[in-house]
Amino acid sequence: MSTLQTYDAYVETEEFITAEEYLRRRETGQINLQKTRIVPPDMNTGSFGGFVVKLDVPRYRAKWPKRSVNAW
């Protein structure tokens, strides 16, 4: 007998992408410039920055439980 396992989910309305991904999508016409904003680099976290793109259709993402290092 198997047990049913459920996961929490959240709605994602924006997506963070790198500059390379932005340029690739812009070439193919997948990016609308009016729905994009620039995220500058952050020296405190070491983030290189990128772009936040508002999604045309919101999507659900599952919140996976954290595993310990020895879980495998």
C-alpha positions, 0 to 999 in steps of 0.5 A: 500500500502506498501513501499519498504525499502532498507538497505545498505550492506557491504562485510564481508571477515573475521569473529571474533570468540571467543576462545571457538568457535575456539576450537569447529570449530577446532574439527570438521575441519571447521577451516583452521589454515593457514587462522586464526590469533590471536587477543590479548586482549585489555585492553583499550576496555576490549576485551578478544581477539579471532581469526580472520578467513578469510572466504572461500566465502565472505558474505554480511551483512546488515547495520541496522539503529540504533533505539532509546531506545523508538522505541518499 
